[in-house]
Amino acid sequence: MNKPSSAKSKILIVDDNSENLGVLFNILDAMGYDVRIAQDGESAIAKIKRHPPELILLDVMMPGIDGFETCSRLKADPSLAEIPVIFMTALSETIDKLKGLKLGAVDYITKPFNTEEILARIQLHLQLYQTTQRLKYEVIERSKAETALAQLNQQLEQQVNERTKELAMTLEQLQKTHKELLSRKQQLEYLACHDTLTGLPNRNWLMFRLEHLIGRSKVDCGFHFGLIYIDLDHFKVINDSMGHIVGDGLLNQVAQRLLKTCTKYFGSVVRLGGDEFVILLENISHIERAISLAETIFNQLKLPLEWENYQYHINASIGITHSSFGYKEPAEVLRDADLAMYSAKKAGRGCHRVLTANLQKQAALRLQLEQELRKAIKNQEFCLHYQPIVSLTSGELAGFEALVRWQHPERGMVSPGLFIPIAEETGLIYDLGDWIFNSAISQWREWQQQFPVCADLVLHINLSPIQLTQDDFFICLEELLVKNKLDRSGLKLEITESCLISQQVKSSRVLDQAKLMGLQLCIDDFGTGYSCLSHLQELPLDSLKIDRSFVMNLVENDNDGAIVRTIIALAHNLGMEVVAEGIETYEQWQKLKALGCEWGQGYLFAKPMNIQQATQAIKSLQEGTTILIESSSFFKNRMAN
């Protein structure tokens, strides 16, 4: 064995990402290390055999042989097996880390890189490696010395004693170094399993513990555990308005309350991150114990939190699950508790929900629909129906609202109420929205070319709130309008009232942009979102739609009648026209007409039509047929022909 060198420490970085190589090279070179690089496993092994480094930083995900296989080959070579390997990865799953450690890696560095952490870990493992090499060298030298001393005469005894004393001092220093390294290791293990803000166990700890409990429940049918998932309602508002210093202080107070509350329940409080906490209850026989704890937590959280003489009131949504569902993986437990928590949020927040088989079934259905929706967009399984909008004064056709329908090959016609929320949550609404606008505008251009009467009609197209976040939406829409040479005065975008409220600043800019393009604008479902009237006054709107919930009881309910009267008066005062949704009776029509409502749509006049039926309706209008309620069979008779 050669004597350890005192030259600069040699480090080899293996990563197929040139940007990562550059960043790490600059960091380590600046610290005085002798840095070499490789961009794949094969070339790395070749370089290591030619010039063995003292430390290898090895990326996990690489083309060709990945980091795991590269490490395995190195450890199989006795001449290279002792070189410490630190994996670099964006993978955070425990199973991936365990796989690397079993292959012989000494540590993990998680992307994105933290410079201080990288340098600390590298310094630690270089010191370990160099210390090990030095000690091995010294052990060999001591062995040689002892052999020589055995052959010498008594005159060398004094030298042997002195050498022994030096060895004792070396061993003492080694013990000291070992103790220091053990202490650092314990610190790293603590940090890996505990939240830095609250000191509570973190997600890593929870997943390790759940894995143990699941294993125990498999062999002991009488053993059960429960999980309570706590999400603080609207806590982001406090962070955004008061700052993270206040938010962090309040989170610490919440953590202490949860710890105090869980004492008699023998529960472990875990902070997952942000404003989410988990309580793990071990060895509970009934779910009622978890429910009792949840109710106690609500009572504790109702008490105000104080920070710098100010009081803050918070609430929480809580989801509860139990091991009786036969979980196999820790992630399944956390998933179901999260599912129950979101069920509590949908129920109005500030309450708890216990996981049920029905909730699991709904989640599974939603996941399945999401997968099928992705396939449907790719295969274009959608069509547009057009619901007529009529003049309440004359009963004549005044336009259409384009409504998307999903023609599922197995489920039949799927309701937009099922797939539109999924599309918005997953971002699929961007592709679906593009298809809707392309199809509706193309069809509207065809009708305008075929029927001159379309110049007096208006096509309403719904705009998703998610599409408002698409920076190039109006650029793409402008290109589509130019391509189709469409008369823009007959195109009206519908935006829900709740969307305008939640994105007030941005929606104002978006609406101004739409008006500059010559488009009409309509606020949809008006009356359900509690708009600020001063804000409504500032928006460049052409019309508003009264939500069907007010039209439904318009005749029978005086309150709804008063609300509709007020909405119509408000719209007219702001220079807007009014469209009423969900008109189903003659009395509703006459009442709305008497109140001055200009337009309406609903099953009284017609259900949404396919393209052929809508084309026939426009053709009949072109021929001079007037759509009156007394002859509402207009649609039925002509659609049958």
C-alpha positions in Angstrom: 0.0 0.0 0.0 1.4 3.4 -1.0 1.8 6.2 1.5 -1.2 8.6 1.4 -0.5 11.7 -0.6 -0.6 15.2 0.8 -1.5 16.8 -2.5 -4.9 18.3 -3.3 -7.8 15.9 -2.8 -8.9 14.4 -6.0 -12.7 14.4 -6.7 -14.4 12.9 -9.8 -17.9 14.3 -10.7 -20.1 12.1 -12.9 -23.2 13.7 -14.3 -24.7 13.8 -17.8 -26.0 17.3 -17.2 -23.4 19.8 -18.3 -25.0 22.6 -16.2 -24.7 20.5 -13.0 -21.1 19.6 -13.9 -20.2 23.2 -14.4 -21.8 24.3 -11.1 -20.1 21.6 -9.0 -16.7 22.0 -10.8 -16.7 25.7 -10.0 -17.7 25.2 -6.4 -15.1 22.5 -5.7 -12.3 24.1 -7.8 -12.7 27.3 -5.8 -12.2 25.3 -2.6 -8.9 24.0 -3.9 -9.9 20.5 -4.8 -8.4 18.6 -7.8 -11.6 18.2 -9.8 -12.2 15.9 -12.7 -15.4 15.2 -14.6 -17.2 12.5 -16.6 -20.6 12.5 -18.3 -21.5 8.8 -18.2 -20.9 5.7 -16.2 -18.6 3.9 -18.7 -16.2 6.8 -19.1 -16.2 7.4 -15.4 -15.1 3.8 -14.6 -12.3 4.1 -17.2 -11.1 7.3 -15.7 -11.3 5.9 -12.2 -9.2 2.9 -13.1 -6.5 5.1 -14.7 -6.5 7.8 -12.0 -8.4 6.7 -8.8 -9.9 9.7 -7.0 -10.4 10.1 -3.3 -14.2 10.8 -3.7 -16.8 10.3 -6.4 -19.9 12.4 -6.8 -22.2 10.2 -8.9 -25.5 11.2 -10.5 -28.2 8.5 -10.3 -30.2 9.1 -13.5 -27.9 8.9 -16.5 -28.1 7.5 -20.0 -26.4 4.2 -20.6 -25.6 2.6 -17.2 -27.2 4.6 -14.4 -25.6 5.7 -11.2 -26.7 2.6 -9.3 -25.1 0.2 -11.9 -21.9 2.4 -12.0 -21.6 2.2 -8.2 -22.2 -1.6 -8.3 -19.4 -2.1 -10.8 -17.0 0.0 -8.8 -17.7 -1.8 -5.5 -17.1 -5.2 -7.3 -13.6 -4.1 -8.1 -11.4 -4.7 -5.0 -9.0 -2.0 -6.1 -11.7 0.6 -6.4 -14.2 -0.6 -3.8 -12.9 1.6 -1.0 -13.4 4.9 -2.8 -16.3 6.7 -1.2 -19.3 7.3 -3.5 -21.9 10.1 -2.9 -25.0 9.9 -5.0 -26.5 13.1 -6.5 -30.2 12.8 -7.2 -33.5 14.6 -7.4 -35.2 11.4 -6.1 -36.4 11.9 -2.6 -38.1 8.6 -2.0 -36.6 6.6 0.9 -36.5 3.4 -1.2 -34.2 5.0 -3.7 -31.8 6.2 -0.9 -31.8 2.8 0.7 -31.0 1.2 -2.7 -28.0 3.5 -3.1 -26.7 2.9 0.5 -27.1 -0.9 0.0 -24.9 -0.7 -3.1 -22.1 0.9 -1.0 -22.7 4.6 -1.3 -21.7 6.6 1.7 -24.2 9.5 1.4 -26.8 11.3 -0.7 -26.8 14.9 -2.0 -30.3 16.0 -3.1 -30.9 18.3 -6.1 -31.2 21.3 -6.3 -27.8 21.7 -4.6 -27.1 23.5 -1.4 -23.5 24.7 -1.5 -22.9 24.6 2.2 -24.4 21.2 2.5 -22.3 19.8 -0.4 -19.1 21.2 0.9 -19.8 19.9 4.4 -20.6 16.4 3.2 -17.6 16.3 0.9 -15.3 17.5 3.6 -16.7 14.9 6.0 -16.3 11.9 3.7 -12.9 13.0 2.4 -11.7 13.2 6.0 -13.1 9.8 6.7 -11.5 8.3 3.6 -8.2 10.0 4.2 -8.2 9.0 7.9 -9.0 5.4 6.9 -6.2 5.3 4.3 -3.8 6.9 6.8 -4.7 4.5 9.5 -4.3 1.5 7.1 -0.9 2.8 6.1 0.1 3.3 9.7 -1.1 -0.2 10.7 1.0 -1.7 8.0 4.0 0.3 9.1 3.4 -0.7 12.7 3.3 -4.3 11.6 6.7 -3.9 9.8 8.1 -2.2 12.8 6.9 -4.9 15.2 8.4 -7.6 13.0 11.7 -5.8 12.9 11.7 -5.2 16.7 11.2 -8.9 17.3 14.5 -9.6 15.5 16.4 -6.9 17.3 18.2 -7.3 20.5 17.4 -5.7 23.9 19.2 -2.5 22.9 16.2 -1.6 20.8 13.7 -2.2 23.6 13.6 1.5 24.5 12.8 2.4 20.9 10.0 -0.2 20.9 8.5 1.3 24.0 8.6 4.8 22.6 7.0 3.6 19.4 4.3 1.9 21.4 3.5 5.2 23.2 3.2 6.9 19.9 0.8 4.2 18.7 -1.3 4.7 21.9 -1.5 8.4 21.2 -2.6 7.7 17.6 -5.3 5.4 18.9 -6.5 8.0 21.3 -6.7 10.5 18.5 -8.6 8.0 16.4 -11.1 7.4 19.2 -11.6 11.2 19.5 -12.1 11.5 15.7 -14.5 8.6 15.7 -16.5 10.2 18.5 -16.7 13.5 16.6 -17.8 11.7 13.5 -20.4 9.8 15.4 -21.8 13.0 16.8 -22.0 14.6 13.4 -23.7 11.5 12.0 -26.3 11.7 14.8 -26.9 15.4 14.1 -27.4 14.6 10.4 -29.8 11.7 11.2 -31.8 14.1 13.5 -32.0 16.8 10.8 -33.1 14.2 8.3 -36.1 13.2 10.4 -37.1 16.4 12.1 -38.7 19.7 11.0 -36.2 22.6 11.4 -38.9 25.2 12.3 -40.9 23.3 15.0 -38.6 20.5 15.9 -41.4 18.0 15.3 -40.8 14.8 13.4 -41.1 15.3 9.7 -42.4 13.4 6.7 -39.3 11.1 6.6 -39.9 10.1 10.1 -43.6 9.5 9.5 -42.9 7.3 6.4 -40.4 5.2 8.4 -42.8 4.8 11.3 -45.8 4.0 9.1 -43.8 1.3 7.3 -43.1 -0.3 10.7 -46.7 0.0 11.8 -48.0 -1.5 8.6 -45.7 -4.4 9.0 -46.9 -5.0 12.5 -50.5 -4.8 11.6 -49.9 -7.5 9.0 -48.7 -10.0 11.6 -51.0 -8.9 14.4 -54.6 -8.7 13.4 -55.5 -7.1 16.8 -53.1 -4.1 16.2 -54.5 -0.9 14.6 -53.3 2.6 14.1 -54.9 5.8 12.9 -53.8 8.9 11.1 -55.2 12.4 11.5 -54.3 14.9 8.7 -54.7 18.6 9.7 -54.6 21.5 7.2 -54.9 25.0 8.6 -57.6 26.8 6.6 -56.6 30.0 4.7 -53.2 30.1 6.6 -51.6 31.4 3.3 -53.6 34.6 3.8 -51.7 35.2 7.1 -48.3 34.5 5.4 -49.1 36.7 2.5 -50.4 39.6 4.5 -48.3 39.5 7.7 -45.1 37.9 6.4 -43.4 34.6 7.1 -42.0 35.7 10.5 -45.5 36.0 11.9 -46.6 32.8 10.0 -43.7 30.8 11.4 -44.3 32.1 14.9 -48.0 31.0 14.7 -47.1 27.6 13.3 -44.8 27.0 16.3 -47.7 27.9 18.6 -50.0 25.5 16.7 -47.3 22.8 17.0 -47.2 23.3 20.8 -51.0 23.1 21.1 -51.1 19.9 19.1 -48.3 18.4 21.3 -50.2 19.4 24.5 -53.5 18.1 23.1 -52.0 14.7 22.1 -50.3 14.0 25.4 -53.2 11.9 26.8 -53.8 10.3 23.5 -50.2 9.1 23.2 -50.1 10.5 19.6 -47.1 11.6 17.7 -47.3 15.1 16.1 -45.7 15.4 12.7 -45.2 18.5 10.5 -45.5 17.6 6.9 -44.6 21.2 5.7 -46.3 24.5 5.2 -49.5 24.6 7.2 -50.0 20.8 7.3 -49.7 18.6 10.3 -50.3 14.9 11.0 -51.0 13.0 14.2 -50.1 9.3 14.3 -52.1 7.3 16.8 -50.6 3.8 17.5 -52.4 0.8 18.9 -56.0 2.2 18.8 -58.8 -0.2 18.6 -61.6 2.1 17.4 -61.7 5.1 15.0 -63.8 6.9 17.6 -60.6 7.7 19.5 -59.2 9.6 16.5 -62.5 11.4 16.1 -62.5 12.4 19.7 -59.0 13.8 19.3 -60.0 15.7 16.2 -62.8 17.4 18.1 -60.4 18.3 20.9 -58.1 19.8 18.3 -60.9 21.9 16.9 -61.6 23.3 20.4 -57.9 24.1 21.0 -57.6 25.8 17.6 -60.6 28.0 18.2 -58.7 29.8 21.0 -56.9 32.8 19.4 -53.2 32.8 18.8 -51.2 35.8 19.9 -48.2 37.4 18.2 -46.8 40.8 19.3 -50.0 41.9 21.0 -52.2 40.9 18.0 -54.7 38.0 18.0 -55.1 35.6 15.1 -58.0 33.2 14.7 -57.5 30.1 12.6 -59.4 27.0 11.8 -58.6 23.6 10.3 -59.9 20.9 8.0 -59.2 17.4 9.2 -59.1 14.1 7.5 -59.0 10.8 9.4 -58.1 7.3 8.3 -57.6 4.0 10.0 -55.5 0.9 9.4 -58.6 -1.2 8.9 -58.4 -0.4 5.2 -55.5 -2.9 5.0 -52.8 -0.6 3.8 -49.6 -2.0 2.2 -47.5 1.2 1.7 -47.0 4.3 3.9 -47.9 6.5 0.9 -51.4 4.9 0.8 -52.1 5.9 4.4 -51.1 9.5 3.8 -53.0 9.7 0.5 -56.3 8.5 2.1 -55.9 10.9 5.0 -55.3 13.7 2.6 -58.4 12.6 0.6 -60.5 12.7 3.7 -59.1 16.2 4.6 -60.1 17.6 1.2 -63.5 16.1 1.7 -63.7 18.2 4.8 -62.7 21.3 2.8 -65.4 20.7 0.3 -67.9 20.3 3.1 -67.2 23.9 4.1 -63.9 23.7 6.1 -63.6 23.8 9.9 -64.8 20.2 10.2 -63.5 16.7 10.0 -64.2 13.8 7.7 -63.4 10.1 8.2 -62.3 8.1 5.2 -65.0 5.9 3.7 -65.0 3.3 0.9 -67.1 5.7 -1.0 -64.4 8.4 -0.8 -61.8 5.9 -2.0 -64.2 5.0 -4.9 -64.7 8.6 -5.8 -60.9 9.2 -5.8 -60.3 6.1 -7.9 -63.1 7.2 -10.3 -61.5 10.7 -10.6 -58.1 9.2 -11.3 -59.6 7.0 -13.9 -61.5 9.9 -15.5 -58.3 11.9 -15.6 -56.5 9.2 -17.4 -59.4 8.7 -19.8 -59.7 12.5 -20.3 -56.0 12.6 -21.4 -56.8 9.9 -23.9 -60.0 11.7 -25.0 -58.2 14.9 -25.8 -55.6 13.0 -27.8 -58.4 11.1 -29.7 -60.7 14.2 -29.9 -63.7 12.4 -28.4 -65.5 15.8 -27.8 -68.2 17.6 -29.7 -69.9 21.0 -29.3 -73.6 21.5 -28.7 -75.2 24.9 -29.1 -78.0 26.1 -26.8 -80.1 28.9 -28.3 -80.3 32.3 -26.7 -83.5 34.1 -27.6 -84.9 37.6 -27.4 -87.4 37.6 -24.5 -89.3 40.4 -26.3 -89.9 38.7 -29.6 -88.9 35.1 -29.0 -86.6 35.2 -31.9 -83.3 33.4 -32.0 -80.5 35.8 -30.9 -77.5 33.5 -30.7 -76.0 30.4 -29.1 -73.9 29.3 -26.2 -71.3 26.8 -27.2 -71.2 23.9 -24.7 -68.6 21.1 -24.8 -69.7 17.4 -24.6 -67.5 14.3 -24.1 -68.6 11.4 -26.2 -67.0 8.6 -24.1 -66.7 5.4 -26.1 -67.9 3.3 -23.1 -69.6 5.7 -20.6 -71.6 7.5 -23.2 -72.1 11.3 -22.9 -70.1 12.5 -19.8 -71.3 15.6 -18.0 -69.1 18.7 -18.2 -69.6 19.0 -14.4 -67.5 15.8 -14.1 -64.6 16.4 -16.5 -64.2 20.2 -16.6 -63.0 20.5 -13.0 -60.6 17.6 -13.6 -59.3 19.4 -16.7 -58.8 22.6 -14.8 -57.0 20.9 -11.9 -54.7 19.0 -14.1 -53.9 21.7 -16.7 -55.7 19.7 -19.5 -58.0 22.6 -19.9 -55.4 24.4 -22.0 -55.5 21.7 -24.7 -59.3 21.2 -24.3 -59.9 25.0 -24.4 -57.9 25.3 -27.6 -60.0 22.6 -29.2 -63.2 24.3 -28.0 -62.2 27.7 -29.4 -60.9 26.2 -32.7 -64.1 24.2 -33.2 -66.6 26.9 -32.2 -64.9 29.6 -34.2 -64.6 27.4 -37.3 -68.3 26.4 -37.1 -69.3 30.1 -36.5 -67.3 31.1 -39.6 -69.1 28.4 -41.6 -72.5 29.6 -40.4 -71.7 33.2 -41.2 -70.7 32.3 -44.7 -73.8 30.2 -45.2 -76.4 32.4 -43.5 -76.3 36.2 -43.8 -78.7 36.4 -40.8 -75.8 35.3 -38.6 -74.5 38.8 -38.7 -77.2 39.6 -36.2 -76.5 36.6 -33.9 -74.0 36.3 -31.1 -71.9 33.2 -30.2 -71.1 32.8 -26.5 -68.0 30.8 -25.6 -67.1 30.1 -22.0 -63.6 31.0 -20.8 -62.1 28.9 -18.0 -60.4 30.8 -15.1 -57.3 28.7 -15.7 -57.1 30.0 -19.3 -56.8 33.5 -17.9 -53.4 32.4 -16.4 -52.2 31.4 -19.9 -50.0 34.3 -21.0 -50.3 33.7 -24.7 -54.1 33.0 -24.7 -55.1 36.2 -26.5 -52.2 36.0 -28.9 -53.3 32.5 -30.0 -57.0 33.7 -30.1 -56.0 36.7 -32.3 -54.2 34.3 -34.7 -57.3 32.1 -34.8 -59.6 35.0 -35.5 -57.4 36.3 -38.3 -57.0 32.9 -39.8 -60.8 32.4 -39.9 -61.6 36.0 -41.0 -64.4 36.1 -38.4 -66.7 39.0 -37.7 -65.6 39.6 -34.1 -68.7 41.6 -33.1 -70.6 38.4 -33.0 -68.3 36.7 -30.6 -68.8 37.0 -26.8 -66.6 35.5 -24.1 -68.3 34.4 -20.9 -66.3 34.6 -17.6 -67.7 33.5 -14.3 -68.2 36.0 -11.5 -66.1 33.9 -9.1 -63.2 34.1 -11.5 -63.4 37.9 -11.7 -63.4 38.1 -7.9 -60.5 35.7 -7.4 -58.3 37.4 -10.1 -59.5 41.0 -9.9 -56.3 42.7 -10.9 -55.3 40.3 -13.7 -58.9 39.9 -14.9 -59.2 43.7 -15.4 -56.1 43.6 -17.7 -57.4 40.5 -19.5 -60.8 42.1 -20.2 -59.2 45.3 -21.5 -57.2 43.1 -23.8 -60.3 41.3 -25.1 -62.1 44.6 -25.7 -59.1 45.9 -27.7 -59.5 42.8 -29.9 -63.2 43.8 -30.6 -64.7 41.0 -28.6 -67.8 41.2 -26.4 -67.7 40.2 -22.7 -70.3 38.6 -20.4 -70.1 37.8 -16.7 -71.5 34.4 -16.2 -73.5 33.0 -13.2 -74.0 36.5 -11.8 -75.3 36.6 -8.2 -73.4 33.6 -6.9 -70.0 35.2 -6.3 -70.8 38.3 -4.2 -69.0 40.8 -6.5 -68.0 44.1 -5.3 -70.2 46.6 -7.2 -67.4 49.2 -7.4 -65.2 46.6 -9.0 -67.9 45.5 -11.4 -68.4 49.1 -12.5 -64.7 49.3 -13.5 -64.8 46.3 -15.8 -65.5 46.7 -19.6 -68.5 44.2 -19.6 -71.3 44.2 -22.2 -73.7 41.9 -20.5 -74.3 39.7 -17.5 -76.0 36.4 -17.0 -78.4 35.8 -14.1 -77.7 32.5 -12.5 -80.3 29.8 -12.9 -80.6 29.4 -9.1 -82.4 32.8 -9.0 -84.5 32.2 -12.1 -85.8 28.8 -10.8 -88.0 30.3 -8.0 -88.4 33.7 -9.6 -92.2 33.5 -9.7 -92.9 31.7 -6.4 -90.2 33.3 -4.2 -90.4 37.1 -3.5 -86.8 37.2 -2.4 -85.5 35.7 -5.6 -87.8 38.0 -7.5 -86.4 41.0 -5.7 -82.8 39.8 -6.3 -83.5 39.4 -10.1 -85.1 42.8 -10.3 -82.1 44.4 -8.6 -79.6 42.6 -10.8 -81.4 43.8 -14.0 -81.6 47.3 -12.7 -77.9 47.3 -11.7 -76.9 45.9 -15.1 -78.9 48.6 -17.0 -77.5 51.3 -14.8 -74.0 50.1 -15.8 -74.9 50.0 -19.5 -75.1 46.2 -19.7 -77.7 43.9 -21.2 -79.0 40.9 -19.2 -79.3 37.2 -20.1 -81.3 34.9 -17.9 -80.3 31.2 -17.6 -82.5 28.2 -16.9 -85.9 29.5 -18.1 -88.2 26.6 -18.0 -91.8 28.0 -17.7 -93.9 30.5 -19.5 -94.4 32.4 -16.2 -90.7 32.8 -15.7 -90.3 34.1 -19.3 -93.1 36.7 -18.9 -91.8 37.8 -15.5 -88.3 38.4 -16.8 -89.6 40.2 -19.9 -91.7 42.5 -17.6 -88.6 43.3 -15.6 -86.8 44.4 -18.7 -84.5 41.4 -19.2 -83.4 41.3 -22.8 -82.3 37.8 -23.5 -82.9 34.3 -22.1 -82.0 30.6 -22.5 -83.4 27.4 -21.1 -85.4 24.3 -21.8 -88.6 26.3 -22.3 -87.0 27.4 -25.6 -84.6 24.6 -26.4 -82.1 22.2 -25.0 -78.5 22.3 -26.3 -78.5 21.3 -30.0 -76.0 19.4 -32.1 -74.6 21.0 -35.2 -77.3 19.7 -37.5 -80.1 21.0 -35.2 -78.5 24.4 -34.7 -78.0 24.7 -38.5 -81.7 24.0 -39.0 -82.6 26.6 -36.4 -80.5 29.3 -38.2 -81.9 28.3 -41.5 -85.5 28.7 -40.2 -84.6 32.1 -38.9 -83.1 33.0 -42.3 -86.5 32.0 -43.8 -88.3 34.4 -41.6 -89.7 32.1 -38.9 -90.3 33.8 -35.6 -89.6 31.8 -32.4 -92.5 32.4 -30.0 -93.3 30.6 -26.8 -96.8 29.9 -28.2 -95.1 27.9 -30.9 -92.2 26.5 -29.0 -92.6 23.3 -31.0 -90.5 25.3 -33.5 -87.4 23.6 -32.3 -89.0 20.2 -31.8 -90.7 20.0 -35.2 -87.8 21.3 -37.2 -85.2 19.3 -35.4 -87.3 16.1 -36.1 -87.2 16.9 -39.9 
